[in-house]
Every structure is written in C-alpha cells, then in structure tokens.
Amino acid sequence: IKLLYKVTTKYAKKVVFQNSDDLNYFISQNIIPSYKAVLIKSSGVDTEFFKPQKPNKELLKELNIDRKKPVVLMIARVIKDKGVNEYIKAASILKDKANFLYVGDIDKGNKNTFLPNWENVKYLGFRKDIKDLISISDIVVLPSYREGVPRTLLEAASMGKALITTNSVGCKEVVIDNYNGFLVPIKDYISLSKKIEVLISNPLLREKFGKNSRELVIKEFDVKIVVDKYLKLYEEILSV
C-alpha cells in the first residue's frame, strides 16, 4: 500500500490530509515530501443545520426513554473497530444510571461485524433522523480504534454535546481532553465507563463541555472554513 501511495502521489502537487497523525506518518515513511502535505481538518460540518436544539419529544416518546436518566448515544457501523464491544461493556456497568442507544447499520460481509442482541443497549439500526437523535442525547460516545475525522462527533459537537472518544488517530482531532469531552485509551472499557459515569453524574460539566464543543466546531470545523481552505489551495496550485 505504501508503494501504491508513492506511485499515486508522485505527480500530485499537493496531498490533503484530514488529521495530523496521517500527515506525519506519510512524511516519516518518505511516502511524500513534507512540502506536498497539506492539513485541512475534516470535510467540515454545516453548523447552521447542526445547531443546538431542544430534545425531540416525539422521538423520546417513540423510543420510550425515561428522561430521569441521561441518554448516552453512539453512532457508527456495527463493527469491532468502532469500539462496539467497549461501548457494550461500559453500558453493562452503568445500565442503571443512563439510557444507552446505538445507531448504525450492520456491515454485512465484514468479519468484524457484530450482531446486535444487547441487553443494556437499545439498538436502533440504520436511521436518517440523526439530528433528532443527537438532540435527545446528553453524551455522545465513539470509542473507535481510528478514524479520519469522525463526522458523527463533529455533528454532535456542533449541536453542543459533551463527547467521549478514544485518544486515537482522527478522534482526538475533535475532542480536547477536559475541554469539550474526555479522551480514553483504545480498547479500555473501564476507562470509558468511568468517564461516562463522570458526565452522567455532573450535568453542569456536560453543559460546559457542550458549549465548548460548539465553539470549537465553529472555530475549526465549520464547512465554510473548510471550503475556503480548499479554494485557496486550488488557487495556489492553479497559479503556479
């Protein structure tokens, strides 16, 4: 794969990376020279569409959710590398303290696919009403082993939610530890459960993290900012 990357990027004037870890890896492995590497974090998120809103009451009723307990939400394909197993184990520890939801399609044919049959997590399958689902959540979790830059976290952050994710490639681009959420070690469900519990028991901290999430996304990940960076890059290349 490294060889193929070297061949395909040989005649490229610039190569865009969505996170700094991948950029540094390509340079350190001599796949591309440093002058070709450009960092543009994520594909951006529409902060006007994904903005803070009140919980969708109809959805809460549909899902029969007890609002006396916080709602923890994970959105991802149902595969091992997304940290599904860690989420399920954390939910089993905290089952009496929160409502745990999982949204995502089953990745048929993938050897790492999970078949959802979980006692402590309500599996909702593939859904299109992501904004409404985020609106009813208090904490959004993604214990993935690696990402480019996870769009689900960007959308949740844009809607002012407290986040918990892994200290892994891509994921840590969206969460600043103890600022808008928590970073936990990869594959560590104990740490994950402890951080979820901290936010379950501290609504003021959830609110603080949520506000910081919104500010961070508007500052760094708004789609207008990202598009502008691409346009400037194209102008630079075309002017040479």
C-alpha positions in Angstrom: 0.0 0.0 0.0 2.9 2.4 0.8 4.3 1.7 -2.7 1.0 2.4 -4.3 0.7 5.7 -2.4 4.2 6.7 -3.5 3.2 6.0 -7.1 -0.2 7.8 -7.0 1.1 10.8 -5.2 4.3 11.2 -7.3 2.9 13.7 -9.7 0.5 15.4 -7.2 1.4 19.0 -6.4 -0.3 18.7 -3.0 -1.8 15.9 -0.9 -4.5 16.8 1.6 -4.8 15.1 5.0 -7.7 15.4 7.4 -5.7 14.7 10.5 -2.1 15.4 11.6 -1.2 11.8 12.5 -1.7 10.6 9.0 0.1 13.6 7.6 3.1 13.0 9.8 3.1 9.3 9.1 3.3 9.8 5.3 6.2 12.2 5.7 8.1 10.0 8.2 7.7 7.0 5.9 9.0 9.0 2.9 5.8 8.4 1.0 5.6 12.1 0.2 7.9 15.1 0.8 6.8 17.5 3.5 6.2 20.3 1.1 3.4 18.4 -0.6 1.5 17.8 2.7 -1.5 20.0 3.5 -3.6 19.6 6.6 -7.3 20.5 6.3 -9.2 19.0 9.2 -12.2 17.0 8.2 -14.7 17.7 5.4 -16.4 20.3 7.6 -19.9 20.4 9.1 -22.8 22.6 8.5 -23.0 24.4 11.8 -26.3 26.2 10.8 -28.0 22.8 10.2 -26.4 21.0 13.1 -27.1 23.6 15.9 -28.3 23.2 19.4 -32.0 22.4 19.7 -34.4 21.1 22.3 -34.9 17.3 22.6 -37.4 15.9 20.1 -40.3 15.0 22.3 -41.9 12.7 19.7 -38.7 10.7 19.3 -38.4 10.4 23.1 -41.9 9.0 23.2 -41.3 6.7 20.2 -38.2 5.2 21.9 -39.9 5.1 25.3 -37.0 6.9 27.0 -37.0 7.8 30.7 -35.7 11.3 30.8 -34.9 11.0 34.5 -31.7 9.3 33.4 -29.2 10.8 30.9 -29.1 9.5 27.3 -25.8 8.2 26.0 -25.6 7.8 22.2 -23.2 6.0 19.9 -23.5 6.4 16.1 -21.3 4.0 14.0 -21.4 1.0 11.8 -21.7 -2.1 13.9 -18.1 -3.4 13.6 -15.4 -4.2 16.1 -13.0 -1.3 15.1 -15.6 1.3 16.1 -15.3 0.2 19.7 -18.7 -1.6 19.8 -17.5 -4.1 22.4 -16.1 -1.5 24.7 -19.4 0.5 24.5 -21.5 -2.6 25.3 -19.3 -3.5 28.3 -19.4 0.1 29.6 -23.2 0.1 29.3 -23.4 -3.1 31.2 -21.6 -1.5 34.1 -23.7 1.7 34.0 -27.0 0.2 32.9 -29.0 1.5 35.9 -27.6 5.1 35.6 -28.3 6.0 31.9 -30.2 5.1 28.7 -27.8 3.7 26.2 -28.6 4.0 22.5 -26.8 2.7 19.4 -27.5 3.8 15.9 -25.8 2.3 12.9 -26.1 -0.2 10.1 -24.8 -3.8 10.2 -21.8 -4.1 8.0 -22.7 -7.3 6.2 -19.8 -9.3 4.9 -17.3 -7.7 7.3 -15.6 -10.3 9.5 -15.7 -7.8 12.4 -19.5 -7.3 12.3 -21.5 -7.5 15.5 -25.0 -9.0 15.5 -26.9 -6.7 17.9 -28.6 -8.6 20.6 -27.7 -6.4 23.6 -29.5 -6.4 27.0 -28.3 -3.0 28.1 -28.2 -1.0 24.9 -31.2 -0.1 22.7 -30.1 -0.8 19.1 -32.0 1.4 16.6 -30.4 0.2 13.4 -29.9 2.5 10.4 -31.6 5.8 10.9 -31.8 9.0 8.9 -33.0 11.3 11.8 -29.5 11.8 13.2 -30.1 15.4 14.2 -33.1 14.5 16.2 -31.3 11.5 17.8 -28.4 13.8 18.8 -30.9 16.3 20.2 -32.2 13.8 22.7 -28.8 12.7 23.8 -26.8 14.1 26.7 -23.5 12.4 26.0 -22.2 11.2 22.6 -19.6 8.4 22.6 -17.3 7.0 19.9 -14.7 4.5 21.3 -13.2 3.9 17.8 -9.8 2.5 17.2 -9.0 5.1 14.5 -10.8 7.5 12.1 -10.1 10.1 9.5 -12.1 12.7 11.4 -15.3 11.2 12.7 -18.3 13.1 11.2 -20.7 11.9 13.9 -18.6 13.6 16.6 -18.4 16.8 14.6 -22.2 16.8 14.2 -22.7 16.1 17.9 -20.2 18.8 18.9 -21.9 21.3 16.5 -25.1 20.6 18.4 -23.4 21.4 21.7 -22.9 17.9 23.2 -20.4 16.6 25.6 -18.2 14.0 23.9 -16.2 10.9 24.9 -13.8 9.3 22.4 -10.5 7.5 22.2 -7.1 9.1 22.2 -6.6 7.7 18.7 -5.9 8.9 15.2 -8.6 11.2 13.9 -10.8 11.0 17.0 -8.6 13.2 19.1 -8.9 16.0 16.5 -12.4 16.6 17.6 -12.1 16.3 21.4 -9.8 18.4 23.6 -9.5 16.4 26.8 -11.3 18.1 29.7 -12.4 20.9 27.5 -15.3 19.6 25.4 -15.1 16.0 26.5 -12.8 13.1 27.5 -10.2 11.1 25.7 -9.8 7.5 26.8 -7.3 4.8 25.8 -8.2 2.5 22.9 -9.9 -0.8 23.9 -10.2 0.3 27.6 -13.9 -0.1 28.5 -13.1 0.5 32.2 -11.8 4.0 31.5 -14.7 4.6 29.1 -17.3 3.6 31.7 -15.6 5.8 34.3 -15.6 8.9 32.1 -19.3 8.2 31.1 -20.1 8.0 34.8 -18.4 11.3 35.5 -20.7 13.0 32.9 -23.8 11.1 34.0 -23.4 12.5 37.5 -22.4 16.0 36.5 -24.9 17.9 34.4 -23.1 21.2 34.8 -19.9 19.7 33.3 -22.0 18.2 30.4 -23.3 21.7 29.8 -19.8 23.3 29.9 -18.4 20.7 27.6 -21.3 21.1 25.2 -20.8 24.8 24.9 -17.1 24.3 24.3 -17.9 21.7 21.7 -20.0 24.2 19.8 -17.3 26.9 20.0 -14.6 24.5 18.8 -16.5 23.4 15.8 -17.5 26.9 14.7 -13.9 27.9 15.0 -12.2 25.0 13.3 -14.6 22.7 11.5 -17.4 24.9 10.0 -17.9 23.8 6.4 -17.4 27.4 5.2 -13.9 27.4 6.7 -13.0 24.1 5.2 -14.3 25.0 1.8 -12.4 28.3 1.9 -9.2 26.4 2.7 -9.8 24.1 -0.3 -10.5 27.1 -2.6 -7.3 28.8 -1.5 -5.3 25.6 -2.1 -6.8 25.2 -5.6 -5.9 28.9 -6.4 -2.4 28.3 -5.2 -1.9 25.2 -7.4 -3.5 26.8 -10.5 -1.5 29.9 -10.2 1.8 28.1 -10.4 
